[in-house]
Amino acid sequence: MVSQTLHLLNNELSGEQKSLVLSGDVMTGLVLVDIVNGFRTVGAGNLAQECPINKFLELIDETVRLAKVFCEKKWPVFAFLDSHHPDIPEHPYPPHCIAGTNESKLVPSLQWLENEPNATIRCKACIDGFLGSIEKDGSNDFVEWVKTNQIKVILVVGICPDICVLDFVCSALSARNYGFLIPLEDVIVYSRGCATFDLPVHVARTIKGATAHPQELMHHIGLYMARGRGAKVVSEVSFDMLLEP
């Protein structure tokens, strides 16, 4: 059933995914959304995966690859970490990624980013990283990052393309459209650098109040929605040969 539905979506809600080659000619920033233990590491919390999932493995590999080149070239990197206060739930989800716990930390293969001078780490207590970057005085860390680094393009990877990634992308695009993110021009989502969780229909039916969340379908829909809001979606990201480490 899922494969039939995915085939239908590919026909009815299709969208070409091109390749992206980064040359350094246009200032590009890499944005990581919630690649933390609480979502990615098996058994790390209420919303962590229960077993290894190939899409998550690919997400990590691709993110590490990109982050290493960005840091070697001293290009800006911004990492959102889902981080919640234990007394402030995030409906409709159970407690997860509690601040100060291992759940809210970057996955082990990316923790080296914490010591990189060109990487900005931002804890957020809500689904949307753009809103989660707002300080009490009204300033916004993400907006300042874009302006300070004169970023024209952001390349987005993370978990999940239909929830946290999508919400951030939509807010960033709206802010760009209204002139709040000058000089940002393009928001690009890397499909192989994204993954969402899997809750099949037959499993959801056994859980009170649960909503089914078939992984492949929601991954496709999330990317389709992002494209519909004005993002570009790419299936491959490479670097100009002169930039390869």
N, C-alpha and C positions, 0 to 999 in steps of 0.2 A: 504493500500500500504506500509506504513512504517513497519508494523508488518511483512509483507511478506518479505520485503527486509532485515529486521533484522534477520529473520529466515534463509534466504539465507546466510547472512554474518556469522551467528553462525555456519553454516555448512561448508562454504567454507573458511572463515577466522577465524577459531576458535582458542582458546588458553586456556589451563587449568589455572585456577586461584587457587592457593593453599592458605593455611592459614599460617600466620606468628605468631610465639610465641617469644616474646622478653624476654630474661632472664637476660640481663646485662652482659653476658659473652663477647659479642662483642660490642665494642663502636659504638653505633648507634645514628645518629643525625636526628631530625625531621625537615623537610623543608616544610614551608607553602608558597604557591604561590598565591598571590593576593586575599586573603580572605578579601576583603575590601568593604566598603559600596557602592562604585561606581559600583560594579558588583552584590553584594549580596542583598543589602537593597532596598526594593521596592520603586521606585520613586526617588532614590538618584542621578540619572544622566542619560545621554544619553544611556549608556549601562547597566543600572540597570534593573533588572527584573520588569515586570509590575504587576506581581501577585506572591504570594508564590508558589514555585515549590518544590515538595517533595524531589527531588534529592539534592537541595540546603540545605534543612532542615537537611537531613541526613548528608551531608557534614559537616555542622557546628557542629552537635552533636558529630560526630566521631572525628573531629579535637579537639574540647574542651576536650573530654575524653582523647585523646592521650596526648595533651599538658599538662594537669594537672598531669598525671603520670610522664611525662618527667621532669617537673619542680620539682615535689616532690622528684624525684630521682637525681635531678641536672644533668640530661643528656642534652646535647646541643640542642638548638632549633634555627632555622634561619627562619625569616619571611620576605618574599619579599612583598613590598607594591607598587602597580602600582601608579606612581606619575609623572605627566607630566607638563611641562611648558606650559602655555596657548598659547604662540606664536609658539610652535613647535608641529605641528600635528603629529599623528601617523597613517599614511595611512595603510589600507583603512578605518580606524574607525573615527567616529566623535569625537570632544573633549570629554574627559572623565578623571575621576580621577585626576583632576587638583591639583597640589601641593598646600598645605596649606588649602585645603577645606576638608569638612567632607567626601567627596567621596574617598579621598586617605587614610583614616584611617581604621584600623582594625575594623571589625564588633564589635558591643558592647559586645558580649559574649566572645570576645578574647582580648579586650583592656587591660585587666590585664597583658598580656604578656609584655607590655611596662615597667613594674616595676619589671620584673623577671631578676635576675642577670645572669641566664644561657641562656637568650634569646637575640639573636642579631636581630635587626630590620634594614632592608635595603630598602630604597626607590629606585625604579628603573624607568627610563624614557623610557623603551623599552619593547618589548614583552618578550625577553629572559633575565631572571634574571642573568644568568651567565655573559652575556655581560654587563648587567646593573650594575654588581658589580665591573667593571673595573674603577679604579681611574685615574686621569690625569697623574700620574707618572708611570702608567702601572701595578701597583699592583692590586690585586683582593681580595675584602673582603671575598667572598665566599671561594676562595682557601685558604686564611689564616685561616678561620674558620675551615676548614677540617683539615689542618695541625696542627694548635694549639691544637685542641681537639683530634687529632689522631683518626679521625673517619674512620671506615672501611665500614660502611653501612649507607646510607641515606634513610629515609622513606619519600616519597613525597606525599603531599596532596594539593588540591587547585583547582583553576578555571583558565583555562579550560583544560581538558586532551588532547584536540586536538589542542590547541593554546599555551598559556603561559606555561602550565605544560609540554607539549611535547617539545617545543623549549628548555626549561631549561634542561630537562632530556637528550635530544640529545647532547647538548653542554657539559653537565657534563660527559656523557659517552665518548665523543670524547676526552675530557681533561684527563679523567682517562686512556684511551687507550694509550695516548701519554706520560703518566707519569707526568702530571702536577698536579695530585690530590693525590699523595701518602700521606697516605696509603689506600685511598678509594678502595674498592673492588666491592661492589654491590650498585646498584641504584634500589630501590624498590618503585613501585607506588601502592598506596592503592586505589582500584577502588571505594569503598564506601566513600572514603574521597575525591573524585573528582566529579565535576559536570560541565556541559557546558550549554550554553544558548540554547533557542529554537526559531528558526525562520522557521516555516513550509513553504513549497513550495508555498502554496496558498497565504500566507501573503507576501512572498518575491516578488511575481509577481506584487504586488500592489505598491511596493516601487522601485523607479527608482535607478538603479545601485546596488540593494541589491542582495546578494547571499544567496540562501536557506541554512538553517543550522538546519536540524532536530535533536533534542537533543539526542535521543537514538542512532541514527545511528552514529553521530559524536563522541559521548562518546565511543562507541564500536571501531570505527576506530582509535581514538586517542590512546586508550590503546593498540590496535593491533600494531600500528606504533611504540609505545614506546617499546613494547616487541621485535619487529623486529630489533630495534637498540641495543638491549642488556639488556634492563631493565627487572626486574622481576615484575610481576603484581600479587597482592594478593587480595583476596576478604574478608579476615578476619584478624584482628590484635588483638592479646591478649597478656597478660603478664603472665609470670610464677607466679603461685599462691603465691609464697613467696614474690613477688614484689607488689602485689595488695595493694593499700592504705587501 
